Amino acid sequence: MSAAPAVAQSNNSAAQSAASSGAAQSTASITQSTGVQQGQPTVTNNTGEYLIAGAATQAAMNGLTTTGFTANKAAYQDAQNAASCGNPWCAAGWMAANAVEQNIANGAYAANVAAAPVLGTALNVAAAASALNSAKGTLQQIQSMTGVQQGQAAGSTNTQQALAQTTAQTGVQQGQSATAASTDTSYTSAADAQQNALGAAAQQNQNAAVIAAQAGLAGLSAEYSRNAANQIASYDNAQAQSTGDPTWTQAAGIAQNEVDQQQGLYDYQQNIQSQAIATGNATAAQENALSPSIGSTLNTAAQNAAANQSSTTLQNIGAQTGVPQGQ
């Protein structure tokens, strides 16, 4: 969480640098293609608002993810402790601790799911505000460089009104007269699949911990029963040898049969526990591997969204003016 502001500032600086470089190249290309000197010597942009808007929610979601992951690990350890107990009371205590950690993990997961729409709304609002501020700054620069009054000086509240005013004041038709809201959801949806995979791995990890604990308790119970039956069989065999009474021999056989059955149950539960522990270790490794890739996916999506938006804008200008625009 403490790293979130620094990450946002770094992304902001990188975005401004990229915007400045791209705008300079586009302006030079338009000048060369049309023979008309292009303005905007100082690029106006407000990308920081967009990048910072979701930082708090993203930081909270990262914290929730860490909390859930830590709780799952603790629950898994509690389950292992329960399985290694020497008596049912000890195991019951560890299983109670396991239940507490599971509740924490489930709560963190639910809070993360609830925070996702909040993050999307924050980014949409910030993007709209950024577009309006950028349009205002651009129109002011055009006015200062050309001496021609530009729109958005008489109470206009959105880009469409500003362009209409500029058209009326200059006699030059302005593009993008029917400004549409951005429908690019690639940034907010880019990591959905990976986040779903992380959630699935966490759930599987939690399930494996429960299964391991249950199998451990069942195996412990079978072990106690086997030992008790074994002691009974030994006693009955000793009585049969000392008395010669066949009834003791028969009783010893019954007890030995119980020993064999409980041994089979013990082996079966041990196998289940071993498989569950292996699954828990594998899913924990999967969670550790997925976390960094989500951040990388979001960065890539943000870059692609910016490139697509720039390309669309230049295509609109070219279509409305008849002059191909560079990039």
Protein Blocks (a to p, Z undefined) as FASTA:
>chain_A
ZZmmmmmmmmmmmmmmmmmmmmmmmmmmmmmmnopacehkbccdfklmmmmmmmmmmmmm
mmmmmmmmmmmmmmmmmmmmmmmpcbfklmmmmmmmmmmmmmmmmmmmmmmmmmmmmmmm
mmmmmmmmmmmmmmmmmmmmmmmmnopacehinopabfklmmmmmmmmnopacehklccd
dfbfklmmmmmmmmmmmmmmmmmmmmmmmmmmmmmmmmmmmmmmmmmmmmmmmmmmmmmm
mnopaklmmmmmmmmmmmmmmmmmmmmmmmmmmmmmmmmmmmmmmmmmmmmmmmmmmmmm
mmmmmmmmmmmmmmmmmmmnopacdZZ
